[in-house]
Amino acid sequence: MKIQNQNVLITGGASGIGKLMAIEMAKKGAKNIVIWDIDQENLNRLQKEWQNNQNIKHVNLITQYCDLTNKEQIYELAKK
């Protein structure tokens, strides 16, 4: 799978495996990484950690609150 210069969406990515996947995608050269998660506190923490990590901070990270049980919210965020 080609990752370099691609946009990547990770749901539940503010912690755990999702967070690790985001870091790996950044190391593999992803252009933009979008993280959807229901935990705003972890989204904020991830954003700060990202900016302090010299190996990945060049990759654009977009964190957005998203409740994946809410289809309307998913469709609205997808449009953006």
Secondary structure, DSSP 8 states (H G I E B T S, - for coil): ---TT-EEEEET-SSHHHHHHHHHHHHTT-SEEEEEES-HHHHHHHHHHHHH-TTTTTSEEEEEE--TT-HHHHHHHHH-
